[in-house]
Amino acid sequence: MDHGGSAPLRLPGEVLATRRTRLRRLQRDDVPALCAILSDRRVMRYSLRGPCDEVATSAFVEECLAIYERFGYGPWAVVHPVSLSLMGFCGIGPERVGGDEEMSLGYRFAVRHWSRGIATEVAGAVTAYAFSATSLTSLVAVVEPGNIASWRVLEKIGFLFEGEAEFHRRRVSVYRRHRYQDVTCQ
């Protein structure tokens, strides 16, 4: 069906849309599909959690549900706009970084969606949403120092390297994006 150039139809529960994805709240029904993504060692190579089994994935979804209740936003399911298949997750949530609670951008995508600009597209949209729909003045992103692909995504959407910090008893790189920072996406 042609919509004559109008905005795409919204999906049930949709929070945000990008050109190639739709974002909605994670649901308990997402656990099997999300577990398939989060149990992949390649996806979780730089995760403090490591690969997740169904119990760990279910616990993550429950954490997300609690974050939605507390803040009204959180890590969202990223789905394909036609098939509605789960591509990964992306969103913001509270993290203790260097002793302070900060709102942190986080994301994970299935390997088949890597190297296509999806992470940059979605993380950029989530960051824009965070600054337009909340009163947040900055966001952080915590990255393992060796995760080159992730810091490239962050730099493309305007995050700047801030330094290193302790995060769950590990040294990590911290990137920050301020609300009023001009950005040119590449």
N, C-alpha and C positions, 0 to 999 in steps of 0.2 A: 504494500500500500504506500503510495506517495503522499507525503505530508506537506508537499509544496514548499519545502525549505524551512518548515517550522521545526521547533525543538522535537527531539525524539520522544516517543511515548515513555512515560515514567513507569517503572516496574513497581510492583507492590513492595512497600518497605524501603524503597530507594531513598538514599540520603544524598547522594551526589552522583553525577555522571561525568565521564570524560568522553572524548571522541571514540575510544575503543573499549570502554568498560562501563560498568555500573557498580556503585558501592552501596551496600546495605548493611544493616546490623548482622553480626554473626548470630547464628541460632544453634541450638543443640543438635538439630538435624544435620548441621554442617560437619560434625565431628568426623565421620568416615572420610569424606572428601578432603578435609583439612589435614587429617592424619596422613593421608597418602602423600601430601605435600611436605608436611613437617617431619615425616619419618625418613625422608630422602637425605642421605648424608651430605650430598652436594649443596642442598638448600640450607642445611643447618651447620655447615662447616664452620661458620663464624658465630654461631649462637652460643650463648652461655649455657643454655639448656641442653644443647646437643640434640640429636634426633629424638623426636617425641613418639611414644607409643600412644595407643588410644586413650589410656588413662591420663597421660600428661596433656594430650590435646584437649580432652574433655575439661581438664582443670583450667587450661588456657581460655577456653570458651567461657567457662564460668567466671573467670577473672574479667573477661571482656563485658559480660552481662552486668557484673557489679560496677564496672567503670561507667557503663551507660546510665545506670541508675544514679550514680553519684554526680556525673558531669553532663550527661545528655549526649555525649559523643565518646569515641574510643576507637580501638582497632576494628575496622570494618571489613566485611567480606568483599573481595573484588571479584565480580562475576562477568562473564562474557555477555554482551547485550542481547544476543540472539539465542544461544544454547543455554544460557544461565548457568553454565558450568563454572565451578569455583576455580579461579586463576591464582588466588593467594589472598593475602590480607594487607591492609595499609591503614594507618590511622595514628591518632595521638592518644597518649595516656600518661599517667603519672609514673615517674621513676625517681629513685634516689640516686643522684649523681653528685659525687664529691661531698656527700653529707646533706645536700639540699634536695627538696622535692621539686622537680622540674617537669614540665610537660614535654614529652619526648615523642618525636616522629619515629615510627617503626614500620617495617614492611618485610614481607617474604613472598616470593612468587615461585610457582612451579617452574622447573627448569625449561619446559617447552616455551615459556614466555620470556626467557632471558634474551638479551641482546637485540631487542626489538623496540626499545624505548618505552616500554610499558611502565616500568618502575619510575622513570622520570616523569612521564605523563601523569600517573596517579599520585605520586608523592608531591608533585607540584600543585595538583588540584587540591589535595588534602591540606597542604600548607596554606594555600589561598583561602580555603574554607575556614581554617583555624583563625586566620587574621580578620576575616570578614564576619564570622558568626559568633566569635567569642571576644572577650576582652584581653586575651593573652597578648603580651607585648613581645614575647620571644618564644621560640621553640628550640630544643636541643635535639641532637641525634647522637647516639652513642655507637661507635664503630670500632670493631677490632682493628688494630693498626694494619694488619695485612689485607683487609677487605677492600681492595682497590676499586672494584666495581661499585661498591656502596658509596665510598667517598666521592667518586665521580658523579653519581646521581645527585648527591647532596650539593656538590659545587654547582652543577648545572641549574639547580633550582634556588640558588642564592645563599646556601649555608656556607659559612666560613669556618675554617679550622680555628678552634679557640684554645686548644691545649689538650693536655692529658689529665685524666682524673681516675680515681678509684671507683670501680663499679662492680659490685658483688665480688670484692676482694681481687679484682684484676685491673691492670692498667689498660685503659681504653682511650681512644681519641674522641674528643668531644667537638662537635660542630654546632654552630648556633646560627639561627636566622632571626632577625629582628623584624617586627611588624612594618616599620616605615623604611625598610631598606629597599632601594631600587634594584630590580633584577631583570636581566635579559636572559631568557631561557634559550639554550642552544639546541 
